[in-house]
């Protein structure tokens, strides 16, 4: 029975990998399909077509590349760096001594103490500032992160002995081993790749999650177009290998488990 359960689980993982492969291939195809536009051209089309639409302009999917600009940038929580978006986390790492019950080779049960490691997120702060994409063409366009697949820069990932000043450890029954501080961001002036739909939002032209073509993934990335394509194709390749390997092993385990009954 155990072999059958393990086999089913492996096949389930294989199915998940298969869907990930399809998603990665779709991402790669979309990035390759769209040509990079200049912001000034996207803005010109908007100005020509927006009249009479009552603020409901819904343009085409556009691929853009430029720098992140903001008149009111954020100061990242951990590093203090200027950013248009950041996520800062603090993770409490601690260990407890627990008793586990095991069975020896003769079938006799016994108890032993083991150290179990735990993690608890004690702070998770995500902030975004209004920002624009500037490609040097003479115009800027606002970028929203709502619904976007974000690729950020990790600016901090380190372990420290002390917790943040506002942290209250009440209720933790264990021995603290440290606190991991993690920060990821889109820095001010960072070079960005953006794939999304040009729409009017609150009277302003904005790149947002596509509603016109829902098969297009909305991407705001600090990676280049070439890096995104290469990453998606590599992920698709390894997902295919994983799908085949886990599916084969899963089927074998199910067959062995089924034929060894009784």
C-alpha positions as CSV (number, residue, x, y, z in Angstrom):
1,X,0.0,0.0,0.0
2,X,2.9,2.4,0.8
3,X,4.4,1.9,-2.6
4,X,1.1,2.7,-4.3
5,X,0.7,5.9,-2.3
6,X,4.2,7.0,-3.1
7,X,3.6,6.2,-6.8
8,X,0.5,8.3,-6.9
9,X,2.3,11.2,-5.2
10,X,5.1,11.0,-7.7
11,X,2.6,11.0,-10.6
12,X,0.9,14.0,-9.1
13,X,4.2,15.9,-8.9
14,X,4.9,14.8,-12.6
15,X,1.5,16.4,-13.6
16,X,2.4,19.6,-11.8
17,X,5.8,19.7,-13.6
18,X,4.0,19.2,-16.9
19,X,1.8,22.2,-16.4
20,X,4.8,24.2,-15.3
21,X,6.5,23.2,-18.6
22,X,3.5,24.5,-20.6
23,X,3.5,27.8,-18.6
24,X,7.2,28.3,-19.2
25,X,7.0,27.5,-22.9
26,X,4.0,29.9,-23.1
27,X,6.1,32.6,-21.4
28,X,9.0,32.1,-23.8
29,X,6.8,32.2,-26.9
30,X,5.1,35.4,-25.8
31,X,8.4,37.2,-25.1
32,X,9.7,36.1,-28.5
33,X,6.4,37.0,-30.3
34,X,6.2,40.7,-29.2
35,X,8.7,43.2,-30.5
36,X,9.9,45.9,-28.2
37,X,8.1,49.2,-28.7
38,X,9.1,52.7,-27.8
39,X,7.1,54.3,-25.0
40,X,6.6,57.5,-27.2
41,X,4.8,55.3,-29.8
42,X,2.5,53.7,-27.3
43,X,1.7,57.1,-25.9
44,X,1.0,58.5,-29.4
45,X,-1.5,55.7,-30.2
46,X,-3.2,56.4,-26.9
47,X,-3.6,60.1,-27.6
48,X,-5.1,59.4,-31.0
49,X,-7.6,56.8,-29.8
50,X,-8.6,57.9,-26.3
51,X,-11.2,60.6,-27.3
52,X,-14.7,59.4,-26.8
53,X,-13.8,56.3,-24.8
54,X,-14.6,57.9,-21.4
55,X,-11.5,56.7,-19.7
56,X,-12.0,53.1,-20.9
57,X,-9.1,52.9,-23.3
58,X,-7.8,49.3,-23.7
59,X,-4.9,49.1,-26.0
60,X,-2.7,46.3,-27.3
61,X,-0.2,44.1,-25.4
62,X,3.1,45.9,-25.5
63,X,6.7,44.9,-24.8
64,X,8.8,47.7,-23.3
65,X,12.3,48.2,-21.9
66,X,13.5,51.1,-19.9
67,X,14.4,52.5,-16.4
68,X,12.2,52.7,-13.3
69,X,11.6,56.3,-12.4
70,X,9.7,57.8,-9.4
71,X,9.3,61.2,-7.9
72,X,8.6,59.6,-4.5
73,X,10.8,56.5,-4.2
74,X,10.8,54.3,-1.2
75,X,13.6,53.7,1.3
76,X,14.0,50.0,1.7
77,X,13.4,48.8,5.3
78,X,16.6,46.8,5.8
79,X,19.2,48.4,3.6
80,X,17.8,51.9,3.2
81,X,18.3,51.8,-0.6
82,X,16.1,53.8,-2.9
83,X,13.5,51.6,-4.5
84,X,10.1,51.7,-6.4
85,X,9.2,48.3,-4.8
86,X,10.5,46.3,-1.9
87,X,9.6,43.3,0.2
88,X,11.4,43.0,3.6
89,X,11.1,39.9,5.8
90,X,12.4,38.8,9.1
91,X,12.3,35.0,9.8
92,X,12.8,33.7,13.3
93,X,14.8,30.5,13.3
94,X,14.6,28.3,16.4
95,X,14.9,24.7,17.5
96,X,13.0,22.5,19.9
97,X,13.9,19.2,21.5
98,X,11.2,16.6,20.7
99,X,10.6,13.0,21.6
100,X,9.9,10.6,18.6
101,X,8.8,7.0,18.8
102,X,10.6,4.5,16.5
103,X,10.8,0.8,15.9
104,X,14.0,-1.2,15.9
105,X,14.9,-4.2,13.7
106,X,13.2,-6.6,16.1
107,X,9.9,-4.8,16.1
108,X,10.4,-3.2,19.5
109,X,9.4,0.4,20.0
110,X,11.6,3.0,21.7
111,X,11.7,6.7,22.2
112,X,14.5,9.1,21.5
113,X,15.0,12.9,21.6
114,X,15.7,14.8,18.4
115,X,16.4,18.4,17.6
116,X,13.7,19.9,15.3
117,X,14.4,23.1,13.4
118,X,11.6,25.6,12.9
119,X,11.0,28.9,11.0
120,X,8.5,31.6,11.8
121,X,8.0,34.7,9.7
122,X,7.8,37.6,12.3
123,X,7.8,40.5,9.8
124,X,6.8,40.7,6.2
125,X,6.5,44.2,4.8
126,X,5.8,44.9,1.1
127,X,5.6,48.4,-0.3
128,X,5.3,49.9,-3.8
129,X,5.7,53.5,-4.9
130,X,4.1,55.1,-8.0
131,X,6.6,54.7,-10.8
132,X,7.1,55.1,-14.5
133,X,9.1,53.4,-17.3
134,X,11.5,55.7,-19.1
135,X,13.2,54.4,-22.3
136,X,14.7,57.7,-23.4
137,X,12.2,58.2,-26.2
138,X,10.8,61.4,-24.8
139,X,7.8,59.9,-22.9
140,X,7.2,57.9,-19.8
141,X,4.5,55.4,-19.0
142,X,3.2,54.4,-15.6
143,X,3.7,50.8,-14.4
144,X,1.4,48.9,-12.0
145,X,2.5,45.8,-10.2
146,X,-1.0,44.4,-9.6
147,X,-1.1,40.9,-10.9
148,X,2.4,41.0,-12.3
149,X,5.0,38.3,-12.2
150,X,7.8,40.3,-10.6
151,X,11.5,39.5,-10.9
152,X,13.4,41.5,-8.3
153,X,16.9,42.0,-7.0
154,X,17.9,40.4,-3.7
155,X,19.7,43.1,-1.7
156,X,19.9,41.3,1.6
157,X,19.9,37.7,2.8
158,X,21.8,37.3,6.1
159,X,21.5,35.7,9.5
160,X,21.8,37.9,12.6
161,X,21.5,37.0,16.3
162,X,19.2,39.9,17.2
163,X,15.5,40.3,16.4
164,X,13.9,43.5,15.0
165,X,13.2,46.0,17.8
166,X,9.4,45.6,17.5
167,X,9.4,41.8,17.8
168,X,7.8,40.1,20.8
169,X,8.8,36.5,21.2
170,X,6.0,35.6,23.6
171,X,4.6,32.1,22.9
172,X,7.7,30.6,21.3
173,X,8.7,27.5,23.1
174,X,12.2,26.8,21.9
175,X,15.8,27.9,21.6
176,X,16.5,30.8,19.2
177,X,19.3,30.1,16.7
178,X,19.0,33.4,14.8
179,X,17.0,35.8,12.7
180,X,17.2,35.8,8.9
181,X,16.8,39.2,7.3
182,X,15.7,39.1,3.6
183,X,15.1,42.0,1.3
184,X,14.2,42.0,-2.4
185,X,13.4,45.1,-4.5
186,X,13.1,46.9,-7.7
187,X,15.7,49.6,-7.3
188,X,15.1,53.1,-8.4
189,X,16.4,53.6,-11.9
190,X,16.7,49.8,-12.4
191,X,16.6,48.6,-16.0
192,X,13.3,46.8,-16.5
193,X,11.6,44.5,-19.0
194,X,7.8,44.9,-19.1
195,X,5.2,42.8,-21.0
196,X,1.6,43.9,-20.4
197,X,-1.4,45.7,-21.8
198,X,-1.5,49.5,-22.3
199,X,-4.7,50.7,-20.6
200,X,-6.1,53.9,-19.2
201,X,-6.3,53.9,-15.4
202,X,-7.7,56.9,-13.5
203,X,-7.1,59.1,-16.5
204,X,-3.4,58.0,-17.0
205,X,-1.9,55.6,-19.5
206,X,-0.6,52.6,-17.6
207,X,0.8,49.1,-18.4
208,X,-1.2,46.5,-16.5
209,X,-2.2,42.9,-16.5
210,X,-3.6,41.9,-19.9
211,X,-7.4,41.5,-20.1
212,X,-7.4,41.6,-23.9
213,X,-5.2,38.4,-24.2
214,X,-5.4,36.4,-21.0
215,X,-2.8,33.9,-22.3
216,X,-0.2,36.6,-22.0
217,X,1.6,36.7,-18.7
218,X,2.1,40.1,-17.2
219,X,5.8,40.5,-16.5
220,X,7.8,43.3,-14.7
221,X,11.3,42.1,-14.5
222,X,14.8,43.3,-13.6
223,X,16.0,40.5,-15.9
224,X,16.7,41.2,-19.6
225,X,14.6,39.7,-22.4
226,X,17.4,37.3,-23.2
227,X,17.6,36.1,-19.6
228,X,13.9,35.6,-19.4
229,X,13.8,33.5,-22.5
230,X,16.8,31.4,-21.5
231,X,15.4,30.9,-18.0
232,X,11.9,29.9,-19.3
233,X,13.3,27.4,-21.8
234,X,15.7,25.8,-19.3
235,X,12.8,25.5,-16.8
236,X,10.6,23.9,-19.5
237,X,13.4,21.4,-20.4
238,X,14.0,20.3,-16.8
239,X,10.3,20.1,-16.1
240,X,10.0,17.7,-19.1
241,X,12.8,15.5,-17.8
242,X,11.2,15.6,-14.3
243,X,7.8,14.7,-15.7
244,X,9.0,11.7,-17.6
245,X,11.3,10.4,-14.8
246,X,8.7,10.8,-12.0
247,X,5.9,9.4,-14.1
248,X,7.9,6.3,-15.0
249,X,9.0,5.7,-11.4
250,X,5.4,6.4,-10.1
251,X,3.9,3.8,-12.5
252,X,6.5,1.2,-11.6
253,X,5.9,1.7,-7.8
254,X,2.1,1.4,-8.3
255,X,2.5,-1.8,-10.3
256,X,4.9,-3.3,-7.8
257,X,2.6,-2.3,-4.9
258,X,-0.4,-3.8,-6.6
259,X,1.2,-7.1,-7.6
260,X,2.8,-7.7,-4.2
261,X,-0.6,-7.7,-2.3
262,X,-1.3,-10.7,-0.3
